[in-house]
Amino acid sequence: MTIPALQFSDDQATAYDAVAEMLRGAGIDLDDQLLTPPRGSDTSVMAVTGKAGSGKTLLLSQLYGALKEAGVEVVSGDYESRKRKDKRSLAILAPTNKAASVLRLRGVPATTIHRILYTPVYDPEYERIAEWLTGNGERPEIEGLTETALDRAAAFYATNSSIPGALAAAGLRGSDFITGWKRREEPLDIGFVDEASMLDDRQFEDLKEIFPTLLLFGDPAQLAPVNQSGAMVFDRLPAPRVLTLNRVFRQEADNPILDLAHALGDPDMGFEAFERMVEEAATRDERVVWGQRVEVDLMARSPVLVWRNATRIRLINAFRSVYGAPETALLEGEPLICDGLELPLKHRKKRLDLEARGLIKGAQVVYLGPGKRPGFSRLHVIGAEDPQVSAASIVKIEKPDEEEPFIPFAAHMGAVFLHGAAVTIHKAQGSQWDTVQVFAPDLWAAARMGRVEAGQPLWKRLAYVAITRAQDRLIWVVRNRLSKPTQALQVDDLKAVPAAPLSLTQPEDLQ
């Protein structure tokens, strides 16, 4: 049995062996660390599924380590050497910047699907630096760059393996060395896709065109993409191609958040019984909070998770109201969600540039202030590898009981944003936050409606996804109230460690 040094559970070991066998068919022998041409040209797809805490991410990281040890080149999306004809490649992907950043924090060099579909075109002069850093060329002499600057680039790359980061350390900006973006023409070898439950059919077909060997990691208990009738792409794979992890691992001390998530799998569990379980967990463990109000201080970085759109809009307007935000402008530190790009076809290059910088639909962004030109905004893209960007922006603030959103300011075209103080649970998939607030009255409404999705009560799927977004602390909000802020909105935390949990303050009705 092929098992790395780390001791796996039985189901992890079985999954590892099955994936290793698939990789042998792709010409990669993990046992002997031998790379050979692939045996066939057909696309091979396999999925590893399991609920939260079952060890999917651990298995992914161990497979990544074994492939890297075998000599497979890891493609990050920021630069690819032209001298790779005799190499085998691996890309580790996630549907969103936030999901990719969760993997990167665990030492796995993940990037977004979009960054693999579209590759950067480097200026030939600065490409020489990239070739040198990746070991494919001699140390270059670049006009305008000192030897000290090149030394800084080399030192950065030695610890971070990021070409854009290394060039930034040398004093260059992305616009200096990236001249544009193009859709990938050359296929890669192996693709790992985390949060595969979020993939829609079109993305799946795009990935199969690029990767002859594709491994999906997903949670079947999550919500399927909208307009796919509750089905996930791995549901259509034949049974032998779906590897299920059943054992749930725990932290050294039992994790009450995971306990609650897995309790939802009990078919006899009703909403009222589940809420009693949450309330009891809150009396035993500080990681679960029975919240009497929404904590407004948390909403700027960790949106309240809701089911109903009307609830989302009401919470957003309450958030702006308590911070005294004017209708005609945004405050620095207000959270936004990218809702797509409104650019004509003739601006295709600009679209690719913005999307490659992380401004894809669903991206979480913090407003840093107006840009230098009218209609432009300075933005921090949460989870992006190069998060600071200035972009023409169209910001929409939806109002309760009003059909059309209010637009405080807008460029003629550019990135479209909705407010991000509250988001639907569907849009929260793939993201994680230290502390998560779940608006329980919405889930109670879903339970009363009796809707079922893919054989499971909808409220249970919603609750499962919402709860498992929390890494350290879950606040189950049971009343339609909002706290007062303890301080003004901040932007100085974006490059710092997360703030400590904030204390509760005097409540104020949302109405």
N, C-alpha and C positions, 0 to 999 in steps of 0.2 A: 504494500500500500504506500502511495506517494504522499508523505506528510512532511511539511517543513518542521523546523525545530520547535515551534510553538505547538503545544498539545491541543488538538482540536477535539470537539465533541464528535460522537459517531456520525451525526448527520453532516457536520461540517467536513469531516474527513472524506465521507462518501462524495459530497459535492466537489471537493477539491480534486479527488481522483477523476471524476467525470469530466471536469473542466480540463484537467491535464491531458486526458485522452483526446478531447476535442482539439487541444493545442498541438498534440502530436500530428494530427491530421493536417494542421496548418503549417507543419514543418518546424515546430518548436518543442524540443524535448527538455522538460524541466529537470528530469532525473540526471541526464548527462550534460545539461547546459549546452545542447547542440542545436544549431540553427541550420535548417535545410530548406530548399524550395518547397512550397505547399504541394500537396498531393493532387489537388483538384481545383477547379475554378468556381464551383458552386458556393453560394453563401451558406455558411453554417451558423445557426442561431441557437443559443441556449439561454435559459433564464434561471436565476437563483432567487427564490421567493421566500418570504418569511415575515412575520410580524415584527414590530418594534422590539429591539433587544435580543433578536434571535442570532445575531452575529454576522449579518450580511456585510457590514462595513469592514469588520475584522477579516473576513474571508477575502474581500476585494483587496484590502491592503496587503495581505500575505501573497496573493497572486501577483500583484504589482511588483512586490519585492523579488519574487522568484523570477519573473520575466526580466526585470532589470538586471538581476544577477546573471541571467543567461545571456545577456548582451543585447537584448531588445532595446531599440531606441524609443524613448518616451517623447511623444510629440505633444507640446503644451499649447500650441496655437499661436505662440508669439513669434517663433522663428523656426524654420526648417532648413537644414543644410542641403545644398544641391547635391552634395557628394554622399548620397545614401542609397545608391542602387543596389549595393550588396548587403544592405542592412534590413532588419525586420523592425516594424514599427508598432507602437501601442499608443492609443489615446484614451484617456479616462475622462468621461463626459458626464455632465449633468444638465438638465433642462434650463436652469436659471443660474445667475451669478451667485445668489445666496447659497443654493445647494452645492455649487462647486466650491465655494469658500469654506463650507462645513468640512468637506473632504481635505482641503488644503491645510486647515488647522490641525488635521490628524496626520499630516505628513504625506498625503497622497496628492501628486501634482495634477489636479483636475482642472478642467476648463469647461466652457459652455459648448453645447452642440453647435451654436452659431459660429463660434471661433474656429471650429474645425471645418464647417462647411465653407467658410470664407477665410482665405489666408492673406497675410499682409505682403505687400510688395515693398522691399527695402531699396533705398537708394544704394547704388553699387558701391559708392565710397564707404558707407557705413556698414555695408554687408561684409566688407573685409574684416571689420572688428568682430562681427558675429561669427564668421568662419574661424577666426583665431580663438575666440572664447570657447567654441565647441570642439576645438582640437583638430580642425580641418585646414588650418592655414598658419602662415608665419605671422609673427607680431607685426602689425602694419604701421606705417607712418601716415598720419592723417593731418592734413593742413588745418590749423586752428585748434588741434588737440595736443596737449602736452603729454610727456611721458608719465607725469604724475596722474593725469586724468585717465590714461589707459591703465595705470596700476590700480586706480580706484575701481574701474570697471571690472578688472580681473578679480580683485578681492571680493567685490559684491557677487559676481557670478559663482565664485568658489563656494559660497555659502547659501545662495538663493536659486541658482540655476535659471535665472530669468534674464533673457537678452534685453528687453526693454528696460528692466530695472537696472541692469549693468550700464546701459547707455545713459540712463538718467543719472547714475552715479558719476558718470564722466562729464555731466553738465549739458546733456542733450535732451531735447523734448521729442515726443513722438512725431510731431509734424516735421522734425528735422530729418528723421531717418525712415519713416514710413511714407511712401508716396501714394499709396492707394491700397485697395483690397480687390481680390478676385475670387470667384467661386472655384473651389478645389477641382482640379482636373485629374490629378494623379490619385489613385486609391491608396489607402493605408492598409495595414494588415489586420490588426486586432483592435476592436473597440469595446471598452467597458462602459456601460451606461448605468449610472446610479439614478434612483428615483424614477425608474422606468414606468411606474404606474401613471406618470404624467405624460408619457409619449402619446401623440395622436398618430393616426395611420400615415399621414403625409410625412411626418418626421421619421417614422419607422422606415418608410420606403427610401427616403434620402439616405439614412444611415446604412441600409443594406447595399446601396449603390457604392458607398465608400469603403465599407469594411467587409471583406470576405468571411471574417470570423467575428461574430458579435455576441457579447455576453451581457445580458440584462440583469439588473438587480432591482427588485421591486417588492412592494408590500401589497398583497392582494386585498387587505382590509381597508385600503385607502379609497378615495373617490376617483372614479375613472374620469378621463377628460370629458368636457362638455360635448354633447352631440355624438357620443359614442355608445349610448344606450347601456351604460354601466359596464362596458367591456374594456379590458386592458389589452394591449397588443400581445402580451405573453399568454393571454387566455386561449389564443388560437394555435399555440404551439402544441405538437403532439406530446403526450404524457412523458415519454422518456427524455424529452428535451427540457422539462421543467423540474428543477431540483428544489425541494422544499426543506427549509430549516425549521424544525419544530421546537427544538429546545430553546427556552428563553433564558439568557444569561442575566445576572444581576450584578449590581455594584457590590462592594464588600459589605455594605449595609443594604438591606432590601430597599428597592426603589418604589416608593408609593405611587409615583406617577405611572410607571409601567404596570403596577398592580391594577390601577384603575382602568388603564387602556385595555388590558387583557380580560378584565371582568366583563367587558362589553361583549365578549364572545359567547357568554352564557345565553342560550336562547330564551330562558325564562326570566332574564333580567329586564325589568321594566324601568321607565324613566324615574319614577318616584323612588324605587329601591336603589337605583344608581345614585341619585342625589343624596340619599341617606348614607351611602357608602363614602361619597366625597366628604360629607360633613363629619363623619366619624374619622376619616383619614386626617382631616384638618386638626382634630383634637390631639392626634398622636404624633404628627410630624409637621414641622414648620415648612417643609417643602410643598405642602398643599395648604391653600388658604381659602376659607369660606368667605368670599368677599361680599360686603354689603354695598359696595359702590365700585365704579370703574376708577382706577388710579390714573389720573390724567398725566402725571409726571412720566409714566411709562410709555404713553401713547406715541411720543415723538420718535422712539426707536423700536418699540415693540407694539405693533398695532393690535387693537382689540379684535378678536376673531368672532365673526357673526355669521349667521346664515342668511338673514333677510336683507335685501338691498336697502329697504326703508330704514332699518336699524343702523346700517352703516352710514347712511347720509345724516341721520339725526345725531349720531355720535360725533361725526366730523364737524358739524356745525356747532355742537356744544363745546368741542375742543377749541375751535377757533374763538368762540365767544369768551371762554374763561381766560384765554391768553390776550384778549383785547385785539385780535387781529382785524385790521381794517378790511372792508370789502374790496377795496381797489388795489390791494397789494398783499404780498406774502411777507411773513416775518422770517428772518433768518432762523433756520433750525426747523421749519415746518417740514413734515415728511410728505413725500409724493410717491405715486405709483405710475410708472410709464404705461400708457395705454396704446402705444404704437407710434408710428411716424407718418406724418402727412407731408410727403414730398413727391413731386411729379417725377416721371421716369427720367427726365433729363438730368435730375440730381441723384442718379443711382449711386455715384461714387460717394457722395456725402451721406446717403443712407447707409451704405456699407460701413463707412467710417464710424458713424454714430452707433450702429448696432455692434460693431466689433469692440467699441469702447464700453459696451454694457447696456446701452439704451435700447433694450429689447422689451417687448410687451411683458408686463409683470415685474420689471426691475424696480427695486426699492431705492428711492433717491431722497437725499436731504437737500433742501434749498439753502444755498449759501449766500445768496444776494444777487442783485442784477448784474448782467454782463456789461461789457464796454459798449455794445451796440443796442439800440432799442429792440425790445422783444427777446433779448438773449438772457439766459440765466446761468449763473455759476452753480454747479451741482456736484454732489458727492454721491457716487453710485455705490450703494452698499454691496460689499462682497466682491467688487471688481478688483482685478489685480492692479489696475491703474485708475483709481476711482475719481480723480478730479477732472471735470470736463465742463466746457462752456458750450451751450447749445441754444439755438433758436427754440423757443418754448411756447406751447399753447396750454395754458393751465385752466382746468375746468373745476369749478367748485359747485357741486350739486346742492340744491336746496330742497328741503322737505316740501312735498305737495306741489312742486313746480316741475313741469315737463322738461324745460330747457335749463341747462346748467348756467351759472353765472361765470363769466370769464373776466377775472381781474385784469389780466393783460395777455397779449398774444402777439406772436410774430405772424407774418402772412403764412408761413409754413414751417414745419419743424417737428420736434418731439412733443407729443401730446401727453399731458399728465392729469391724473385725478389725485385727489388728496389721499394721503396714506395713513391717517391716524386710526382708521378702522378698515379692515379688509374682510372679504368673504372667506370662509374656510376653504373653498375651492382654490382661491388664489394663493392661500397660505401654504399649499402643498409644496414640498421641496425646501421650505425654509425652516429654520430653528432659531429660537431666541432663548436667552438665559431664563427670562421670566415671560410667561404667556398668560394673558387674560382672556378667558372664554366667557362670552355673554350667554349665560345659561337660559334666560327667558326665550331666546330664539330656538334653542334646542327643544325646549318644552313645547313650543309651537309646532315644531317639526314632528314631535312625538304625537301630538294630538291629531295631526293630519293623517297619520297612519301610512305615510308613503314608504314604499319598499324599493330598493335599488339593488339589482343583482342578487335577489333573495335575502337581503339583509335590511332591516328597518333603517330608513334614511337617517334618523336621529343618531343611531349607533355609529354609522359610518362618519357622520359629521363630528360626533363627540370623539371618536377614535383619532381622526386626523388632527383635530384641534388640540387634544391632550398631548399627543406625541410630538407637537411642535415645541414643547417645553423641555429644555435641557436640565434646568435646576429647580424651577419653581413654577407651580401652577396656581393661578388665582381663578376660582370658579365664582364668577360674579352673578349674584342672585337677585339684585335689585336694580331698577332703572334709575340709577343715580350716578353722579359724577363728583369726584373730589375736587377741591381747589388746588391749583398748582403751588408748589413750595418755592419755585424760582422761575425766572424767565427761561424761554427756550435757549438752548445752548448749542454751539457747534464745535467747541473745543474738545469734545470727547471723541471725535471721529477717528483720531489717531491714537487714542489712549485705551486703557483697559476699561471694560464695562463698569459703570457706576454701581455702588452698593445698593441693595434694595431700599426703596424709599418708604418712609413711614406714612401711615394713613393720616388723612386730614379731614377737616369738616366737610360733610357731603353737601351737594347742591343738586337739585332736581335737574334732569336733562330737559324737561319741557320748557 
